[in-house]
Amino acid sequence: QVQLVESGGGLVQPGGSLRLSCQASGFSFSDYDMAWYRQAPGKGREFVANIIFNGQSANYDDSVKGRFSISRDAAKNMVYLQMNNLKAEDTAVYYCKRPVGEHWGQGIQVTVSS
């Protein structure tokens, strides 16, 4: 079955960086677009970024454009989210998603605080 497992979250100071990873298994990874979403306290889940199946194109929410970068490694079945210049408002639980079939990871906490 489809499994998505996030890692790499934690506490970081404003202006700092983190890289989230998502290990995918149970499907032919290179055939599917992948995405990252997040949910801040008291808010709904929102789109962060996505990347098409072959890694040749990506899209970002305006709030993270220029600071975050999504990438994928087909050999390792991994999706990454490099987050730079983090702000307090980036604090959220971050989720990896395979949009086709609405498959989600369990989520991982990112806290940006001094």
Secondary structure, DSSP 8 states (H G I E B T S, - for coil): --EEEEE--EEE-TT--EEEEEEEESS-GGGS-EEEEEE-TTS-EEEEEEE-TTSS-EEE-TTTTTTEEEEEETTTTEEEEEE-S--GGG-EEEEEEETTTTEE---EEEEE--
